Amino acid sequence: MCGIVGYTGNQEAQEIVLDCLKRLEYRGYDSSGLAIISPDGLQLRKSVGEIAILESKLEHVPGTTAIAHTRWATHGKPTTENAHPFVDCHSEFAVVHNGILTNYMPLREELLKKGHVFTSETDSEVLAHLIEDAQGTDLRSKVVSALGRIEGAYAIAVVQKGKNEIVAARYESPLVIGVGHDENFVASDVTALLKYTNEVVYLQDKEVVRITSDSIEVSDMNGQVAQRESKTVSWSLEDAERSGYPHFMLKEIFEQPKAIHESMLGRLEGQEDDSFFKAKFTSIKIIGCGTSYHAGLVGKYLIEELSRIPTTAQISSEYRYSPVTDSKPLVVCISQSGETADTLAAAKEARKRGCKTIAVTNVLGSAITREADHVIYTRAGPEIGVAATKTFVTQLIALYLLGLKLGTMNNSLSSERRRELIAEMRALPRTVQLVLNDAPIIASLAEKHKKANSMFFIGRHMNYPTSLEGALKTKEISYIHGEGYPAGELKHGPLALLSRETPVVAICVRDHTYEKMLGNVREVTARDSPVLAIGTEGDQDLVKYAEDVFLVPKVNPLFSPVPIIVALQLFAYYLAIERGCPVDKPRNIAKTVTVE
Ligand code: F6R
């Protein structure tokens, strides 16, 4: 949801901010722009479309301080006028902003009455004019004064004509400071900076920073200096690059054996600190959005199975509407980015209600880690493709680990079953690799269905959420309408939509749901829909029921969502390729949604 970058140092800034900005393009790509402090004054360049379009139009502008922005439109269409940065009436200050200012309309009217001239329809432009109007002797104090007038979420970076400094601040939108040698950076996400530095300082809500080439001064809005230690991020530049794959999504799908291994490393032996789990939890609520919610739904089944603690999963944006009850569930907030506004709001609400909270996230130092009482990192490495893949699978691993922990702590899990399950978990990277080896088979199945306008994905029990996730991946990147459904529900309405033109992907693994799933497949084939059945290795019978069959290795039913979702991720990927869709940057979608 918009990416921002800033650089100040002793090198030419233009190339550096553009390079960093391209690594943030997954956050939005409707338009982009940059502002450079050049000897000829504050130079502004903007363009509609991807960053490559801006780059192709750019001449070299000299200057060693710059800010840049890639936009995901919220207020105002994706036009050059609405692209960031924004300047004040005298082109003295330039601002880039990620977030949403909720009170911008009255502020805009007030500024218009004072004679300010606006050039865009955006909420963000008010910031440039507020800074122009602000009291204060230096850029930092003017920015703080302007921020005092606004409501809403922001991560901003501001530059002033003739000054080699950047003032940045954040509230409920992500911002990190990159620490370099004779140069410093700001960015929405650390992956933007990995080529230049892996030393970062995480700015906290309502903090402001002034950076120059050789100083980083963090303070609160009252000017109180805050000492912030820098942290070293273990991700490498290679982790954040495509490494020869045509798309980040494919690379990230193929990284899953490694990601699963990393996320289990040292955790299966139970060596981690258990003190948080000493409390007795009588119920659990899992919260997340999109793919993270689907992981939460799988978590519901597995945690109940392993720990016998009643567990529900809820979409983050709906959590606030559930009544406060006497019971105080353990609230597990899942967010790969750790910055999703709906999930952060739910985590805050859970704390307000007196619940203990756990964050499951992939991003060190992200906002959700500050909201939670306990954090489980998924350790998937950076995920750049907009569609979540390896972060979903590692969220499942985190939830399996949580289920094992809770089941062990409350004695619901015998040590023998625990041992068996752990042995199965250790085999998961190999299992996933076997699915990946069959990618060409999945590609040919996708080729067959590339012309479909609508598809259903059906499954039962643990694989009902898998069907939801398969459908989400499909609609998100191939633009085929994909609908996930509990298989038993088809006959209660959706069968009306089935025909030869509506393929159905049926998850028919050999577990306690198998016979019932075969019944559902028969219902579907009776309506002429072509069925692609995902089954278990060795199943000779499925071909009698389904037009096409893809088999995944046999695993304990509890773990079956893992190999199956890998197959469905590949299916969605190849559908998108066949249809010529921009896999890593699907239309209208941003990877991190920092607005509610
Ligand atoms: C789909 C996808 C989204 C995210 C959702 C939550 O592929 O990526 O549905 O899962 O926006 O994002 P996080 O997990 O960052 O909170």
Residues whose N, C-alpha, C, O or C-beta is under 5 A from the ligand:
A	BS01	F6R	C289 G290 T291 S292 I334 S335 Q336 S337 G338 T340 V386 A387 A388 K591
